[in-house]
Amino acid sequence: MDRNEVLLVGRLSAGVEDRELPSGDTMTKWRLLVRRRRHRRHGTMTDSIPCVTFDTEVADLVRSLKPRDPLELTGAFRCRIFGPAQAKVWSYEVEVSSARVIEADPLPQEPPEPPPPTTPRPVAVLAETG
């Protein structure tokens, strides 16, 4: 059946913002910085993922953190649509249902250089050694 589950592990970006909605609910917004796996030799890419919650416990936890604090979040991927019919704006975010502070991972180290290639041996030598 259909599932919409998100697990994110990253670091809190700067700035947690509370917004009162016309319904009277409070929405807490922030961004989570998540490193991608190394795809280039000289750098690490980071995604800044927008997150929201309507849960007061999650909001209190996130507000208590400092930028760059490590965090694990679970929730669901959401699309919200704003604006008049002729100028709709689509917004994608993770609606967080639970959060916990985690132990900080050290930044990844550069992988060691591979050993230099060895001189190829003749096929006859390989056949003898089996």
N, C-alpha and C positions, 0 to 999 in steps of 0.2 A: 504494500500500500504506500501511499505518499508519505514522505517524511521531510521535515524542514528543521534540521538540527545543525547548530554551528558550535564549534569549539575553537576558541582563539587563545593563544598564549603570546603575550607581548608585553609592551611597556606603555604606561599611561602617557599620553601626549600632554602638552600644557593645556590648562584651561578646562574646567568642568563648568557647564552652564545649565542653570535651571530655567525652564520656560513654562509659564502658566498658560494652559490651553483654554479656549473658550468654554470647554466643558467643565472647567474648574480643576481638572487633573493637572499634576505637575509632571513634566517630562524633563529628565536629566540627560544631558548630551555631553559626549566627550569623544575623543579619538584614541584608538589603540594603535601603537606602532608595532608592526610585525615584520621581522626580517625574513626575506626570501632566502631560499637556499642559494649558496654562492653560484652564480652563473657566469661571472666574469673573473678573470684572474686578479684584477686589481680593485675590487670593491664589492660592497654588499648593498643590495637594493632593499628598500624598506617600503612597505605599504602602510598608509595611514587610513585606518578603517573607521568609519563613523559608527558610533554606538549610542543607543538610547535605552533608558529604562523608565518604567512607571512604578517600579518596586522601591519602596522607601528604604528597605534594608540595603539593597544594592546601591542606591543613590548615596546613602550615608557612608558606605564603605569607600566608594570611589571619591567622594568629596574629601575624605580623610587622608588621601594619598598625595604624594608629591609627584611632579612630572618625572618620568623615567622609572617610577616604581614598577616592578614586575607584577603581572596580573594574569589570572586565568579566568576566562568568561565562557558561559554557555548561554545559548539563546536560539533565536530564529532569524533568518534572513527576511527582511521586509522591504516592500516597495510602497512608498506613500506618494500620492498625487496631489499637487496644490494648484491653485490659480483658476482663473476663468476658463471657460470651455475653449476659447480660441488661443490661449497661451498657457497650456498645462505644463507644469514642471514636475518631473519624475525624480524622486529621491530614494536612494537605496541605502539601507543601514542594517545593523544587527540590533534586534530588540533583545536586550540582555535579561535573562531570568535569574541567573546566579553568577556570583563573582567571588573569587578568593585571591588573597595575596599569596604569592609563591616565592620561593627561594630564587635569588637572582642567579642567572647563568652567566658565566664569564663570556666576554665577546669571543667569537671563534678565532682560533689561531690560524695563521697561514698554513696550508698543508705543506709538509716537507717536500723539497725538490726530489723528483724521482732519481734513482741512481743512474749514472751514465750508462749508455748501452754497451754491452760487451761485444767483443769482436766475434763475428759469426764463425762457427766451426764448420769445416767441410762435412758434407753428408756422409762420407766414408767413415769419419771418426765417430759420428753419431751412431751409425749402424754397428760399429764394433762395440760400443759401450752399452748398446741395447736399450 
